[in-house]
Amino acid sequence: MEAVSRGARRPVRWPARRRGTEDGGRIDLQPGQLWVSALLGFLAVALVLIVILAAA
């Protein structure tokens, strides 16, 4: 039997959004995240092209 207090099992919350900023809700990417996003985008485009060329 687990003895867990009520406050110990809180749901994980996302960081609060800053209000009044003028960035339009843009997500700030770190350089590593930017490279991963670019690589995933490139792979997605390559996959779509492979499928299109295979169907032709």
N, C-alpha and C positions, 0 to 999 in steps of 0.2 A: 504494500500500500504506500502510495506517495503522499507525503505531506508537503503540498505546495501552497504557498500563500497566494492570495488573490492577485497581488500586484506583480508576482513573478511571471505570470503567464499573459502578459500584455501582447497584443498583436503588434507586428512590426509596422511602423508608420514611415511613409516617405518624408523626406525633409520638407519643412514648410516652405511654401513659395514666397518669395519676396514680392511684396506689392509695391507699386510705384516705380518699378524699374522700367526703362525704356528699351529693353532688348527684345521685346516682342515675344517673350517666353522661349527664347532660343536656348538650346542646351549647349553648354560650354564643354567641348571635347578636349581631352588631354591629347598630346601628340601621339601617344601609343594607341589611343582609341580611334584617332583619325586614320591612322594607317590601317587598322583592322577594318574599319568601316569602308575604306577605299578598296581594300583587298576583297571583302565580301561583295561589294558592288561589282567589281571586275569579274569575280567568279559567277555572279548571277547573270551578267551580260553574256559571258562566254557560254554558260549553260543554255541560255535561250538561243544563241546563235547555233550551237551544236544541234539542238532540237529542230530548229528551222531548216538547217542544211541537211539533216538526216531525213526530213520529211519530203524534201524536194527531189 
